[in-house]
Amino acid sequence: MRQASRLRERDAIRSRARDALERAAARGAAIIAERFRDTVASRSKATISRSLNETERLMHADDAGYSTFYELVHAGVRFPTGGKWDRLRSIADRELFGLAAHQIRFAALSLTGIGLSNYGEVSLELRGSHIESRATTFSENSALFFERARLRGEEPPRTAGHLSTWQERGEIALAKHSDEITPGTSDADFPSLLLRDGATPESDVFIEVHIFGFLTRRAVGRIWVSVSPDVTTSILHDLRSKAGEVDAEVVER
């Protein structure tokens, strides 16, 4: 939060957004680009995609928390694979968050509340009031961003123009997606501009959300469940009952 609030960071993202708007104006799409920015700033939510089992565990009681990868490893309930993804993630987290890396929860910005299916069949739409004072946004998957930066020879990688506070997430969205907006773009196109599933997690298109500190079921406002043979009437009933205890809604899709 301190880094994203620094004048240098804020000037950089505003400069990128201003340049993006000028390019949209040259195509006759400035008004639509501004509307996209304002829609993201006012309506976008942070959403976390997880498995049905993990969702049931989280929603079971107030003392169940959403753990980070590092907390699970430290507790001995998960082990690093040693693969490329673990390595890239740890490098990016160390660069961005330093000693606070183990306290960061990751989410994605969404205009529908539905997240990235590569990470799970259930989307947890978080309440803005529970995260807005402790969340930042990043223009893309930060692990892949840092990998490309190092391949270009940037050391350390430069994040200016790609990191923002939660309140300025509309500027990040404009800077990233303005070139995709044309005079024919409609409001109905905005959700798929902001977030799109890829064939693999590496090809997902999204704006990353970093949330500092713990998350419990009370941070969840809506649960989007993909209908499948594994989702029985009994499971939905139990999930709705637990969600109702914290005034959350369960939606089948």
N, C-alpha and C positions, 0 to 999 in steps of 0.2 A: 504493500500500500504506500509506504513512504517513497519507494522508487518510482512508482507510477504517478505519484502526485508531484514529483519534482518538476520545476519549470521547464527543464530541458526536455524531459519526456513528453510533457503536455504540449509544448511548442512543436515538437517533432510530429506527433500524431495529428495535431491540428493543421500543420503544413501539408502532410500527406492527404488529409481529407480535403483541404482547400484545392490542392492540385487535381485531385480526383473529380471534384465538382466542376472545375474549369474544363476538364476533358469531356465531362458529360454535357456541359453547356454547348461545346463545339459540335456535339452530335444532336443537339436539340432535345436532350433528355435531363436537363438540370432539375426541373420541377419534380420529375419522377425520382431522381436520385436523392433529392432532399426529403421527399416523402418516405423513401426507403430508410434513410438515416433516422428520421423522426420516429418511424414505426418501430425500428429496432430499439431505439432509446427508450421508448415508452411501453413497449409490449413484450419484448423478448424476455425469456425466462432461462435460468440455468437448469439443465436437465442431465441426469445421470442414468445411463443404461446399465442394468444389471440383470442377473438371472432371476428366475422366479423364486428359487430357493433362498437366494440372498435377500430378496425383497421381503419374503415372509419372515426371515430372521430379524431384519431391521424393524419391521412394523409390529413385531410381537410385543414389545414393551419399551418403556422410556429408557431403560438402562442398556438397551442394545445400540451400539454406535456403528457408524459407517467407517471402517478402518482403512488406513492407507496401506499401500504395498509395504512400506518400510515397517509399519507397526506389526503387520502380519508376519514379516520375516523375523523381526525381533522377538515376537511371541513364540516363534517356532511352529506356526501353523501353516506357513507357506515358505517355499524355498526358491531362491533365484535359479533360473534355468541356465544362466551363463550365456544366453543368446544375445543377438544383436540388439533386440528391443530393450532388454534390461540394461544393457550398457549405455545405449543412447539416452534412455530415460534418466539414468542416474547422473549422467554428464549434464544434461539440460537442467535437472532439478538443482544440482549443486551450483550451477552458474546463476540461476534465477533466484533461488531461495536460500542458499547457504545452509546454515544450521537449522533453519526452519523447514527444510524440505520434508521431513517426516510428518509435519503437521498440515500439509497441503492436500486438499481433496480436489480432484479434477472433475469438471463438468463441461458441457457444450452449450452454446447459446442456441435457443430454438424459439421460433415464433408460434409453434403449434403445441409445445410442451412435449413433443415426441423427440427422442434422441436418436443416437446412432445404433443401428441394429447389430453392428459388428461387436458391440460390447455387451449385448444382452437383449433378451426379448421383452423386458419390462423397462419402461421409462419413468423415472421419478422426477416430477416437475417440482422444483424447489420454490418455496415462498421467498419473494424478494426481500421482505422485511427481516428474514432470518440471516441473510448473507450480504446485503448491500454495503454494510459498513466494514466488511472483511474480505471482499472479493475484488479481483482484478481480471482483466481479459487480455488475451494474447491473440494475435491475428491468425494463428494456425496451430497445428500440433507442434509444440515447442521442441520436442525431441528431434523431429525432422528438420525444423528450422535451424537448430544448432548444428546438426550434421551437415547441412548444405553450406552454412556459413564457414565451417572449418574447411570444407572442400575448396571453398573460394580463397582460403588463406586468411580469413579474419580471425585474429587472436588478440584479445577475446572477441567473440561475436558481438555485433552491435544490435541492441534491441530497441534503440530509439526509433519511434514511429510505429512500433508493433505492440507496445504494452500500454494499457490504459486502466484507469479506475473503472469501477462498475458504472458509474454515472456517465462516463464518456464512451460507453460501448457502441453507441451509434456512430461515432467518429471512426472507430476501428472498422466497423462494417462498411461504411461509405468508402474509406480508403481502400479496402480490400476488393469490394465488389462493384465499384462504380463502372468499371470498364465493361461489365457484363450487362449493364442497363442500357436499353435502347428506347426510342420513342414509343415502341410497341410493348414495352414491359408494363404489366398490370400489377395491381396490389396482390392479386392471387399468386403471382410469381415470386413474391418476396420470401416466403418460407423456404422454397427450394434453392433460392440464391444463397441464403444464409447457411443452410445445413443440408448436405447431401450425402447419402450412403455411397461408399465406394465398394469395389469388389473385394478389397481388403482394408483393414484399418489404416494402412499407410496411404490409401487413396481416398479416404474420407475427406470431405470438405466441411470445415466447421471453424468457428471461433472458440478458442479454448478459454475456460473459466477456471481461475485458481481461487479456492476458498480456504482461508486459514482457520484452523481450529476444528472442533468436533462437530459432527452432524448426527442428529437423532431423527426419529420419525416425526418429531414436531416441526422439522424444517420442510417436510413434504406436504405440498398442497394438493397434488393430484398424481394418481398412479395410472399410467397407460399400459394396459396388458394386451399383448398380441394373442388373439384367439387361436388355440391349437388343441389337439386331442389331450395334451398334458394338462391343460387348464380346465379342471373339472368344476362343476357347479359348487361342490363342497369347498374347493380351494378359493373360489371367488367369494363365497359366502364368508369364509373365515377372514379373508383379506379385507373385505368391506367392513366387517365387524371391528377389526383392529384399526383400520383407517378411520372409521367413524369416531373412535375414542379421541382422536386428535383433530377432528373436523376436516379430514382429508377425503378426497373423492376417488373412487375407482372407476375407470372408464375402459370398456372393451373396445378394441379396434381390429 
